[in-house]
């Protein structure tokens, strides 16, 4: 089994990189673990308190559960991955059954921030995209998928996303084995990673 961690700022193109890597492998050979699924359960909070959650701070995630699940997968055990709803800012009752696969990909903004999690990874990737390009993608996504106005998104970007990116996400670049500039548009970088993964899997 090879465990790959893919990190990068919001809107950097991580999901595209993951998809392009997964496309080169048989479907039953790869599983993706989204960090977003491991936001903390917030049953004890009121709806108003949930709306105030800073999703771009490390404290928003259940790192212990994620570490335990990755450890179990590495040991060949299946896990029940939580599911999270941005609409209610809480976990849903449904879980996703995840079986161990030859290639396990952990994808999220802060995938590389915790040392114990990094120590379980065989390959660490940081997707690096210009901040203006990321902002455009964030506006498109949040307006279409999360019911926010462009003004709301830009205000949140200035007050939360940008400072959190600079404080917590950008510094994790130093832990990466590979940095991919311009995300999914970097054909050469993704091609090199694909060949490396295929080489490891074939061995």
Order of alpha helices (4+ residues) and beta strands (2+ residues): beta-alpha-beta-alpha-alpha-beta-beta-beta-alpha-beta-alpha-alpha-beta-alpha
